[in-house]
Amino acid sequence: MKERVEAVLNQLRPMLQADGGNIELVGITAEGVVQVRLQGACHSCPSAIMTLKQGVERLVREQVPEVIEVVAV
């Protein structure tokens, strides 16, 4: 599952990097919660939670159905 999640994050990285940010996969819990760390401009962006939930989480859950949630740590 980790490889599939990382592949989805790799699809998203160019968009985040274009705005001066990035995303790092920290881990995946046994329950299917993906833990990520927002970096660069994404770390302090007021829209970061919306990007995380409506962008990252939506795409990860579509492509990796075992994932139940994506959270920033």
MARDRENFI-91014 format. One record per residue: x negated, y, z negated of N, C-alpha, C in turn; residue in three letters; residue number from 1. Coordinates in nm, 3 decimals, always signed. Last residue first. Layout:
% MARDRENFI-91014
<r><n_xx>X</n_xx><n_yy>Y</n_yy><n_zz>Z</n_zz><ca_xx>X</ca_xx><ca_yy>Y</ca_yy><ca_zz>Z</ca_zz><c_xx>X</c_xx><c_yy>Y</c_yy><c_zz>Z</c_zz><type>ALA</type><seq>NUM</seq></r>
...
This chain:
% MARDRENFI-91014
<r><n_xx>-0.070</n_xx><n_yy>+1.562</n_yy><n_zz>-1.001</n_zz><ca_xx>-0.134</ca_xx><ca_yy>+1.544</ca_yy><ca_zz>-1.132</ca_zz><c_xx>-0.246</c_xx><c_yy>+1.643</c_yy><c_zz>-1.149</c_zz><type>VAL</type><seq>73</seq></r>
<r><n_xx>+0.240</n_xx><n_yy>+1.545</n_yy><n_zz>-0.840</n_zz><ca_xx>+0.111</ca_xx><ca_yy>+1.612</ca_yy><ca_zz>-0.851</ca_zz><c_xx>+0.057</c_xx><c_yy>+1.591</c_yy><c_zz>-0.992</c_zz><type>ALA</type><seq>72</seq></r>
<r><n_xx>+0.407</n_xx><n_yy>+1.257</n_yy><n_zz>-0.705</n_zz><ca_xx>+0.391</ca_xx><ca_yy>+1.360</ca_yy><ca_zz>-0.808</ca_zz><c_xx>+0.251</c_xx><c_yy>+1.418</c_yy><c_zz>-0.803</c_zz><type>VAL</type><seq>71</seq></r>
<r><n_xx>+0.650</n_xx><n_yy>+1.089</n_yy><n_zz>-0.530</n_zz><ca_xx>+0.517</ca_xx><ca_yy>+1.145</ca_yy><ca_zz>-0.520</ca_zz><c_xx>+0.509</c_xx><c_yy>+1.260</c_yy><c_zz>-0.620</c_zz><type>VAL</type><seq>70</seq></r>
<r><n_xx>+0.835</n_xx><n_yy>+0.781</n_yy><n_zz>-0.561</n_zz><ca_xx>+0.817</ca_xx><ca_yy>+0.923</ca_yy><ca_zz>-0.588</ca_zz><c_xx>+0.673</c_xx><c_yy>+0.961</c_yy><c_zz>-0.563</c_zz><type>GLU</type><seq>69</seq></r>
<r><n_xx>+0.846</n_xx><n_yy>+0.522</n_yy><n_zz>-0.471</n_zz><ca_xx>+0.969</ca_xx><ca_yy>+0.579</ca_yy><ca_zz>-0.523</ca_zz><c_xx>+0.958</c_xx><c_yy>+0.730</c_yy><c_zz>-0.546</c_zz><type>ILE</type><seq>68</seq></r>
<r><n_xx>+0.731</n_xx><n_yy>+0.316</n_yy><n_zz>-0.213</n_zz><ca_xx>+0.706</ca_xx><ca_yy>+0.435</ca_yy><ca_zz>-0.294</ca_zz><c_xx>+0.838</c_xx><c_yy>+0.493</c_yy><c_zz>-0.339</c_zz><type>VAL</type><seq>67</seq></r>
<r><n_xx>+0.814</n_xx><n_yy>+0.126</n_yy><n_zz>-0.038</n_zz><ca_xx>+0.792</ca_xx><ca_yy>+0.083</ca_yy><ca_zz>-0.177</ca_zz><c_xx>+0.767</c_xx><c_yy>+0.201</c_yy><c_zz>-0.270</c_zz><type>GLU</type><seq>66</seq></r>
<r><n_xx>+0.817</n_xx><n_yy>+0.240</n_yy><n_zz>+0.221</n_zz><ca_xx>+0.942</ca_xx><ca_yy>+0.232</ca_yy><ca_zz>+0.143</ca_zz><c_xx>+0.926</c_xx><c_yy>+0.189</c_yy><c_zz>-0.003</c_zz><type>PRO</type><seq>65</seq></r>
<r><n_xx>+0.640</n_xx><n_yy>+0.436</n_yy><n_zz>+0.382</n_zz><ca_xx>+0.601</ca_xx><ca_yy>+0.336</ca_yy><ca_zz>+0.283</ca_zz><c_xx>+0.718</c_xx><c_yy>+0.323</c_yy><c_zz>+0.185</c_zz><type>VAL</type><seq>64</seq></r>
<r><n_xx>+0.765</n_xx><n_yy>+0.617</n_yy><n_zz>+0.548</n_zz><ca_xx>+0.669</ca_xx><ca_yy>+0.525</ca_yy><ca_zz>+0.607</ca_zz><c_xx>+0.623</c_xx><c_yy>+0.415</c_yy><c_zz>+0.513</c_zz><type>GLN</type><seq>63</seq></r>
<r><n_xx>+0.939</n_xx><n_yy>+0.757</n_yy><n_zz>+0.379</n_zz><ca_xx>+0.987</ca_xx><ca_yy>+0.705</ca_yy><ca_zz>+0.507</ca_zz><c_xx>+0.896</c_xx><c_yy>+0.595</c_yy><c_zz>+0.560</c_zz><type>GLU</type><seq>62</seq></r>
<r><n_xx>+0.770</n_xx><n_yy>+0.834</n_yy><n_zz>+0.171</n_zz><ca_xx>+0.878</ca_xx><ca_yy>+0.738</ca_yy><ca_zz>+0.143</ca_zz><c_xx>+0.937</c_xx><c_yy>+0.679</c_yy><c_zz>+0.272</c_zz><type>ARG</type><seq>61</seq></r>
<r><n_xx>+0.605</n_xx><n_yy>+1.018</n_yy><n_zz>+0.308</n_zz><ca_xx>+0.547</ca_xx><ca_yy>+0.898</ca_yy><ca_zz>+0.247</ca_zz><c_xx>+0.656</c_xx><c_yy>+0.793</c_yy><c_zz>+0.224</c_zz><type>VAL</type><seq>60</seq></r>
<r><n_xx>+0.792</n_xx><n_yy>+1.215</n_yy><n_zz>+0.383</n_zz><ca_xx>+0.721</ca_xx><ca_yy>+1.140</ca_yy><ca_zz>+0.485</ca_zz><c_xx>+0.661</c_xx><c_yy>+1.011</c_yy><c_zz>+0.428</c_zz><type>LEU</type><seq>59</seq></r>
<r><n_xx>+0.882</n_xx><n_yy>+1.305</n_yy><n_zz>+0.127</n_zz><ca_xx>+0.976</ca_xx><ca_yy>+1.257</ca_yy><ca_zz>+0.228</ca_zz><c_xx>+0.905</c_xx><c_yy>+1.169</c_yy><c_zz>+0.331</c_zz><type>ARG</type><seq>58</seq></r>
<r><n_xx>+0.644</n_xx><n_yy>+1.391</n_yy><n_zz>+0.001</n_zz><ca_xx>+0.720</ca_xx><ca_yy>+1.278</ca_yy><ca_zz>-0.052</ca_zz><c_xx>+0.816</c_xx><c_yy>+1.220</c_yy><c_zz>+0.053</c_zz><type>GLU</type><seq>57</seq></r>
<r><n_xx>+0.564</n_xx><n_yy>+1.608</n_yy><n_zz>+0.178</n_zz><ca_xx>+0.479</ca_xx><ca_yy>+1.493</ca_yy><ca_zz>+0.150</ca_zz><c_xx>+0.562</c_xx><c_yy>+1.373</c_yy><c_zz>+0.104</c_zz><type>VAL</type><seq>56</seq></r>
<r><n_xx>+0.816</n_xx><n_yy>+1.770</n_yy><n_zz>+0.193</n_zz><ca_xx>+0.725</ca_xx><ca_yy>+1.736</ca_yy><ca_zz>+0.301</ca_zz><c_xx>+0.654</c_xx><c_yy>+1.605</c_yy><c_zz>+0.275</c_zz><type>GLY</type><seq>55</seq></r>
<r><n_xx>+0.962</n_xx><n_yy>+1.800</n_yy><n_zz>-0.037</n_zz><ca_xx>+1.034</ca_xx><ca_yy>+1.796</ca_yy><ca_zz>+0.089</ca_zz><c_xx>+0.946</c_xx><c_yy>+1.758</c_yy><c_zz>+0.207</c_zz><type>GLN</type><seq>54</seq></r>
<r><n_xx>+0.757</n_xx><n_yy>+1.782</n_yy><n_zz>-0.242</n_zz><ca_xx>+0.880</ca_xx><ca_yy>+1.701</ca_yy><ca_zz>-0.245</ca_zz><c_xx>+0.946</c_xx><c_yy>+1.689</c_yy><c_zz>-0.107</c_zz><type>LYS</type><seq>53</seq></r>
<r><n_xx>+0.542</n_xx><n_yy>+1.951</n_yy><n_zz>-0.159</n_zz><ca_xx>+0.519</ca_xx><ca_yy>+1.818</ca_yy><ca_zz>-0.213</ca_zz><c_xx>+0.644</c_xx><c_yy>+1.731</c_yy><c_zz>-0.201</c_zz><type>LEU</type><seq>52</seq></r>
<r><n_xx>+0.670</n_xx><n_yy>+2.186</n_yy><n_zz>-0.085</n_zz><ca_xx>+0.589</ca_xx><ca_yy>+2.113</ca_yy><ca_zz>+0.013</ca_zz><c_xx>+0.570</c_xx><c_yy>+1.969</c_yy><c_zz>-0.032</c_zz><type>THR</type><seq>51</seq></r>
<r><n_xx>+0.776</n_xx><n_yy>+2.255</n_yy><n_zz>-0.336</n_zz><ca_xx>+0.866</ca_xx><ca_yy>+2.230</ca_yy><ca_zz>-0.223</ca_zz><c_xx>+0.793</c_xx><c_yy>+2.150</c_yy><c_zz>-0.114</c_zz><type>MET</type><seq>50</seq></r>
<r><n_xx>+0.541</n_xx><n_yy>+2.290</n_yy><n_zz>-0.478</n_zz><ca_xx>+0.636</ca_xx><ca_yy>+2.186</ca_yy><ca_zz>-0.520</ca_zz><c_xx>+0.732</c_xx><c_yy>+2.153</c_yy><c_zz>-0.407</c_zz><type>ILE</type><seq>49</seq></r>
<r><n_xx>+0.419</n_xx><n_yy>+2.508</n_yy><n_zz>-0.338</n_zz><ca_xx>+0.355</ca_xx><ca_yy>+2.376</ca_yy><ca_zz>-0.346</ca_zz><c_xx>+0.453</c_xx><c_yy>+2.266</c_yy><c_zz>-0.384</c_zz><type>ALA</type><seq>48</seq></r>
<r><n_xx>+0.488</n_xx><n_yy>+2.770</n_yy><n_zz>-0.317</n_zz><ca_xx>+0.570</ca_xx><ca_yy>+2.673</ca_yy><ca_zz>-0.243</ca_zz><c_xx>+0.518</c_xx><c_yy>+2.530</c_yy><c_zz>-0.254</c_zz><type>SER</type><seq>47</seq></r>
<r><n_xx>+0.292</n_xx><n_yy>+2.912</n_yy><n_zz>-0.449</n_zz><ca_xx>+0.425</ca_xx><ca_yy>+2.905</ca_yy><ca_zz>-0.510</ca_zz><c_xx>+0.518</c_xx><c_yy>+2.804</c_yy><c_zz>-0.441</c_zz><type>PRO</type><seq>46</seq></r>
<r><n_xx>-0.033</n_xx><n_yy>+2.765</n_yy><n_zz>-0.471</n_zz><ca_xx>+0.074</ca_xx><ca_yy>+2.816</ca_yy><ca_zz>-0.385</ca_zz><c_xx>+0.210</c_xx><c_yy>+2.805</c_yy><c_zz>-0.454</c_zz><type>CYS</type><seq>45</seq></r>
<r><n_xx>-0.252</n_xx><n_yy>+2.660</n_yy><n_zz>-0.591</n_zz><ca_xx>-0.190</ca_xx><ca_yy>+2.776</ca_yy><ca_zz>-0.656</ca_zz><c_xx>-0.074</c_xx><c_yy>+2.834</c_yy><c_zz>-0.575</c_zz><type>SER</type><seq>44</seq></r>
<r><n_xx>-0.314</n_xx><n_yy>+2.438</n_yy><n_zz>-0.432</n_zz><ca_xx>-0.315</ca_xx><ca_yy>+2.426</ca_yy><ca_zz>-0.578</ca_zz><c_xx>-0.239</c_xx><c_yy>+2.540</c_yy><c_zz>-0.645</c_zz><type>HIS</type><seq>43</seq></r>
<r><n_xx>-0.334</n_xx><n_yy>+2.516</n_yy><n_zz>-0.170</n_zz><ca_xx>-0.214</ca_xx><ca_yy>+2.443</ca_yy><ca_zz>-0.212</ca_zz><c_xx>-0.201</c_xx><c_yy>+2.436</c_yy><c_zz>-0.364</c_zz><type>CYS</type><seq>42</seq></r>
<r><n_xx>-0.586</n_xx><n_yy>+2.620</n_yy><n_zz>-0.142</n_zz><ca_xx>-0.474</ca_xx><ca_yy>+2.714</ca_yy><ca_zz>-0.147</ca_zz><c_xx>-0.346</c_xx><c_yy>+2.645</c_yy><c_zz>-0.194</c_zz><type>ALA</type><seq>41</seq></r>
<r><n_xx>-0.738</n_xx><n_yy>+2.346</n_yy><n_zz>-0.306</n_zz><ca_xx>-0.752</ca_xx><ca_yy>+2.471</ca_yy><ca_zz>-0.231</ca_zz><c_xx>-0.632</c_xx><c_yy>+2.561</c_yy><c_zz>-0.250</c_zz><type>GLY</type><seq>40</seq></r>
<r><n_xx>-0.516</n_xx><n_yy>+2.064</n_yy><n_zz>-0.353</n_zz><ca_xx>-0.644</ca_xx><ca_yy>+2.133</ca_yy><ca_zz>-0.361</ca_zz><c_xx>-0.642</c_xx><c_yy>+2.261</c_yy><c_zz>-0.280</c_zz><type>GLN</type><seq>39</seq></r>
<r><n_xx>-0.323</n_xx><n_yy>+1.840</n_yy><n_zz>-0.542</n_zz><ca_xx>-0.325</ca_xx><ca_yy>+1.946</ca_yy><ca_zz>-0.442</ca_zz><c_xx>-0.451</c_xx><c_yy>+2.029</c_yy><c_zz>-0.462</c_zz><type>LEU</type><seq>38</seq></r>
<r><n_xx>-0.337</n_xx><n_yy>+1.504</n_yy><n_zz>-0.589</n_zz><ca_xx>-0.391</ca_xx><ca_yy>+1.630</ca_yy><ca_zz>-0.641</ca_zz><c_xx>-0.392</c_xx><c_yy>+1.729</c_yy><c_zz>-0.524</c_zz><type>ARG</type><seq>37</seq></r>
<r><n_xx>-0.093</n_xx><n_yy>+1.249</n_yy><n_zz>-0.657</n_zz><ca_xx>-0.181</ca_xx><ca_yy>+1.325</ca_yy><ca_zz>-0.569</ca_zz><c_xx>-0.230</c_xx><c_yy>+1.450</c_yy><c_zz>-0.641</c_zz><type>VAL</type><seq>36</seq></r>
<r><n_xx>+0.039</n_xx><n_yy>+0.935</n_yy><n_zz>-0.704</n_zz><ca_xx>-0.016</ca_xx><ca_yy>+1.050</ca_yy><ca_zz>-0.773</ca_zz><c_xx>-0.115</c_xx><c_yy>+1.119</c_yy><c_zz>-0.680</c_zz><type>GLN</type><seq>35</seq></r>
<r><n_xx>+0.332</n_xx><n_yy>+0.762</n_yy><n_zz>-0.646</n_zz><ca_xx>+0.206</ca_xx><ca_yy>+0.806</ca_yy><ca_zz>-0.586</ca_zz><c_xx>+0.162</c_xx><c_yy>+0.934</c_yy><c_zz>-0.656</c_zz><type>VAL</type><seq>34</seq></r>
<r><n_xx>+0.484</n_xx><n_yy>+0.499</n_yy><n_zz>-0.800</n_zz><ca_xx>+0.471</ca_xx><ca_yy>+0.644</ca_yy><ca_zz>-0.804</ca_zz><c_xx>+0.332</c_xx><c_yy>+0.682</c_yy><c_zz>-0.752</c_zz><type>VAL</type><seq>33</seq></r>
<r><n_xx>+0.528</n_xx><n_yy>+0.227</n_yy><n_zz>-0.831</n_zz><ca_xx>+0.543</ca_xx><ca_yy>+0.286</ca_yy><ca_zz>-0.699</ca_zz><c_xx>+0.541</c_xx><c_yy>+0.437</c_yy><c_zz>-0.697</c_zz><type>GLY</type><seq>32</seq></r>
<r><n_xx>+0.471</n_xx><n_yy>+0.103</n_yy><n_zz>-1.066</n_zz><ca_xx>+0.613</ca_xx><ca_yy>+0.131</ca_yy><ca_zz>-1.040</ca_zz><c_xx>+0.636</c_xx><c_yy>+0.192</c_yy><c_zz>-0.903</c_zz><type>GLU</type><seq>31</seq></r>
<r><n_xx>+0.200</n_xx><n_yy>+0.103</n_yy><n_zz>-1.082</n_zz><ca_xx>+0.266</ca_xx><ca_yy>-0.026</ca_yy><ca_zz>-1.055</ca_zz><c_xx>+0.413</c_xx><c_yy>-0.008</c_yy><c_zz>-1.020</c_zz><type>ALA</type><seq>30</seq></r>
<r><n_xx>+0.089</n_xx><n_yy>+0.405</n_yy><n_zz>-0.915</n_zz><ca_xx>+0.125</ca_xx><ca_yy>+0.325</ca_yy><ca_zz>-1.032</ca_zz><c_xx>+0.190</c_xx><c_yy>+0.195</c_yy><c_zz>-0.988</c_zz><type>THR</type><seq>29</seq></r>
<r><n_xx>-0.185</n_xx><n_yy>+0.511</n_yy><n_zz>-0.741</n_zz><ca_xx>-0.048</ca_xx><ca_yy>+0.464</ca_yy><ca_zz>-0.725</ca_zz><c_xx>-0.018</c_xx><c_yy>+0.375</c_yy><c_zz>-0.844</c_zz><type>ILE</type><seq>28</seq></r>
<r><n_xx>-0.394</n_xx><n_yy>+0.809</n_yy><n_zz>-0.723</n_zz><ca_xx>-0.362</ca_xx><ca_yy>+0.670</ca_yy><ca_zz>-0.754</ca_zz><c_xx>-0.217</c_xx><c_yy>+0.639</c_yy><c_zz>-0.725</c_zz><type>GLY</type><seq>27</seq></r>
<r><n_xx>-0.480</n_xx><n_yy>+1.033</n_yy><n_zz>-0.581</n_zz><ca_xx>-0.542</ca_xx><ca_yy>+1.001</ca_yy><ca_zz>-0.710</ca_zz><c_xx>-0.517</c_xx><c_yy>+0.855</c_yy><c_zz>-0.744</c_zz><type>VAL</type><seq>26</seq></r>
<r><n_xx>-0.541</n_xx><n_yy>+1.167</n_yy><n_zz>-0.275</n_zz><ca_xx>-0.471</ca_xx><ca_yy>+1.056</ca_yy><ca_zz>-0.339</ca_zz><c_xx>-0.546</c_xx><c_yy>+1.020</c_yy><c_zz>-0.466</c_zz><type>LEU</type><seq>25</seq></r>
<r><n_xx>-0.532</n_xx><n_yy>+1.512</n_yy><n_zz>-0.216</n_zz><ca_xx>-0.615</ca_xx><ca_yy>+1.396</ca_yy><ca_zz>-0.251</ca_zz><c_xx>-0.527</c_xx><c_yy>+1.291</c_yy><c_zz>-0.318</c_zz><type>GLU</type><seq>24</seq></r>
<r><n_xx>-0.501</n_xx><n_yy>+1.770</n_yy><n_zz>+0.021</n_zz><ca_xx>-0.435</ca_xx><ca_yy>+1.679</ca_yy><ca_zz>-0.073</ca_zz><c_xx>-0.523</c_xx><c_yy>+1.557</c_yy><c_zz>-0.092</c_zz><type>ILE</type><seq>23</seq></r>
<r><n_xx>-0.547</n_xx><n_yy>+2.124</n_yy><n_zz>+0.082</n_zz><ca_xx>-0.574</ca_xx><ca_yy>+1.983</ca_yy><ca_zz>+0.107</ca_zz><c_xx>-0.499</c_xx><c_yy>+1.901</c_yy><c_zz>+0.003</c_zz><type>ASN</type><seq>22</seq></r>
<r><n_xx>-0.556</n_xx><n_yy>+2.453</n_yy><n_zz>+0.237</n_zz><ca_xx>-0.536</ca_xx><ca_yy>+2.357</ca_yy><ca_zz>+0.129</ca_zz><c_xx>-0.577</c_xx><c_yy>+2.217</c_yy><c_zz>+0.169</c_zz><type>GLY</type><seq>21</seq></r>
<r><n_xx>-0.548</n_xx><n_yy>+2.643</n_yy><n_zz>+0.438</n_zz><ca_xx>-0.653</ca_xx><ca_yy>+2.654</ca_yy><ca_zz>+0.336</ca_zz><c_xx>-0.639</c_xx><c_yy>+2.557</c_yy><c_zz>+0.221</c_zz><type>GLY</type><seq>20</seq></r>
<r><n_xx>-0.370</n_xx><n_yy>+2.591</n_yy><n_zz>+0.635</n_zz><ca_xx>-0.334</ca_xx><ca_yy>+2.697</ca_yy><ca_zz>+0.539</ca_zz><c_xx>-0.434</c_xx><c_yy>+2.709</c_yy><c_zz>+0.425</c_zz><type>ASP</type><seq>19</seq></r>
<r><n_xx>-0.487</n_xx><n_yy>+2.379</n_yy><n_zz>+0.758</n_zz><ca_xx>-0.467</ca_xx><ca_yy>+2.500</ca_yy><ca_zz>+0.838</ca_zz><c_xx>-0.430</c_xx><c_yy>+2.620</c_yy><c_zz>+0.750</c_zz><type>ALA</type><seq>18</seq></r>
<r><n_xx>-0.463</n_xx><n_yy>+2.181</n_yy><n_zz>+0.569</n_zz><ca_xx>-0.594</ca_xx><ca_yy>+2.244</ca_yy><ca_zz>+0.586</ca_zz><c_xx>-0.584</c_xx><c_yy>+2.372</c_yy><c_zz>+0.669</c_zz><type>GLN</type><seq>17</seq></r>
<r><n_xx>-0.198</n_xx><n_yy>+2.105</n_yy><n_zz>+0.609</n_zz><ca_xx>-0.237</ca_xx><ca_yy>+2.165</ca_yy><ca_zz>+0.482</ca_zz><c_xx>-0.369</c_xx><c_yy>+2.240</c_yy><c_zz>+0.496</c_zz><type>LEU</type><seq>16</seq></r>
<r><n_xx>-0.217</n_xx><n_yy>+2.001</n_yy><n_zz>+0.869</n_zz><ca_xx>-0.124</ca_xx><ca_yy>+2.111</ca_yy><ca_zz>+0.840</ca_zz><c_xx>-0.162</c_xx><c_yy>+2.182</c_yy><c_zz>+0.711</c_zz><type>MET</type><seq>15</seq></r>
<r><n_xx>-0.407</n_xx><n_yy>+1.793</n_yy><n_zz>+0.836</n_zz><ca_xx>-0.435</ca_xx><ca_yy>+1.907</ca_yy><ca_zz>+0.925</ca_zz><c_xx>-0.343</c_xx><c_yy>+2.027</c_yy><c_zz>+0.900</c_zz><type>PRO</type><seq>14</seq></r>
<r><n_xx>-0.274</n_xx><n_yy>+1.615</n_yy><n_zz>+0.641</n_zz><ca_xx>-0.390</ca_xx><ca_yy>+1.698</ca_yy><ca_zz>+0.607</ca_zz><c_xx>-0.415</c_xx><c_yy>+1.813</c_yy><c_zz>+0.704</c_zz><type>ARG</type><seq>13</seq></r>
<r><n_xx>-0.078</n_xx><n_yy>+1.442</n_yy><n_zz>+0.733</n_zz><ca_xx>-0.038</ca_xx><ca_yy>+1.571</ca_yy><ca_zz>+0.678</ca_zz><c_xx>-0.155</c_xx><c_yy>+1.668</c_yy><c_zz>+0.658</c_zz><type>LEU</type><seq>12</seq></r>
<r><n_xx>-0.211</n_xx><n_yy>+1.215</n_yy><n_zz>+0.811</n_zz><ca_xx>-0.126</ca_xx><ca_yy>+1.282</ca_yy><ca_zz>+0.909</ca_zz><c_xx>-0.092</c_xx><c_yy>+1.424</c_yy><c_zz>+0.864</c_zz><type>GLN</type><seq>11</seq></r>
<r><n_xx>-0.326</n_xx><n_yy>+1.141</n_yy><n_zz>+0.570</n_zz><ca_xx>-0.415</ca_xx><ca_yy>+1.184</ca_yy><ca_zz>+0.679</ca_zz><c_xx>-0.335</c_xx><c_yy>+1.254</c_yy><c_zz>+0.790</c_zz><type>ASN</type><seq>10</seq></r>
<r><n_xx>-0.101</n_xx><n_yy>+1.054</n_yy><n_zz>+0.436</n_zz><ca_xx>-0.166</ca_xx><ca_yy>+1.177</ca_yy><ca_zz>+0.390</ca_zz><c_xx>-0.260</c_xx><c_yy>+1.231</c_yy><c_zz>+0.498</c_zz><type>LEU</type><seq>9</seq></r>
<r><n_xx>-0.062</n_xx><n_yy>+0.816</n_yy><n_zz>+0.577</n_zz><ca_xx>+0.039</ca_xx><ca_yy>+0.922</ca_yy><ca_zz>+0.584</ca_zz><c_xx>-0.023</c_xx><c_yy>+1.055</c_yy><c_zz>+0.541</c_zz><type>VAL</type><seq>8</seq></r>
<r><n_xx>-0.293</n_xx><n_yy>+0.677</n_yy><n_zz>+0.501</n_zz><ca_xx>-0.269</ca_xx><ca_yy>+0.706</ca_yy><ca_zz>+0.643</ca_zz><c_xx>-0.166</c_xx><c_yy>+0.817</c_yy><c_zz>+0.660</c_zz><type>ALA</type><seq>7</seq></r>
<r><n_xx>-0.249</n_xx><n_yy>+0.649</n_yy><n_zz>+0.227</n_zz><ca_xx>-0.361</ca_xx><ca_yy>+0.732</ca_yy><ca_zz>+0.272</ca_zz><c_xx>-0.344</c_xx><c_yy>+0.768</c_yy><c_zz>+0.420</c_zz><type>GLU</type><seq>6</seq></r>
<r><n_xx>-0.039</n_xx><n_yy>+0.466</n_yy><n_zz>+0.238</n_zz><ca_xx>-0.016</ca_xx><ca_yy>+0.599</ca_yy><ca_zz>+0.181</ca_zz><c_xx>-0.125</c_xx><c_yy>+0.695</c_yy><c_zz>+0.230</c_zz><type>VAL</type><seq>5</seq></r>
<r><n_xx>-0.176</n_xx><n_yy>+0.246</n_yy><n_zz>+0.346</n_zz><ca_xx>-0.063</ca_xx><ca_yy>+0.305</ca_yy><ca_zz>+0.419</ca_zz><c_xx>-0.031</c_xx><c_yy>+0.445</c_yy><c_zz>+0.369</c_zz><type>ARG</type><seq>4</seq></r>
<r><n_xx>-0.364</n_xx><n_yy>+0.193</n_yy><n_zz>+0.149</n_zz><ca_xx>-0.410</ca_xx><ca_yy>+0.228</ca_yy><ca_zz>+0.283</ca_zz><c_xx>-0.298</c_xx><c_yy>+0.295</c_yy><c_zz>+0.363</c_zz><type>GLU</type><seq>3</seq></r>
<r><n_xx>-0.199</n_xx><n_yy>+0.122</n_yy><n_zz>-0.068</n_zz><ca_xx>-0.286</ca_xx><ca_yy>+0.239</ca_yy><ca_zz>-0.076</ca_zz><c_xx>-0.330</c_xx><c_yy>+0.286</c_yy><c_zz>+0.063</c_zz><type>LYS</type><seq>2</seq></r>
<r><n_xx>-0.083</n_xx><n_yy>-0.119</n_yy><n_zz>+0.000</n_zz><ca_xx>+0.000</ca_xx><ca_yy>+0.000</ca_yy><ca_zz>+0.000</ca_zz><c_xx>-0.087</c_xx><c_yy>+0.126</c_yy><c_zz>+0.000</c_zz><type>MET</type><seq>1</seq></r>
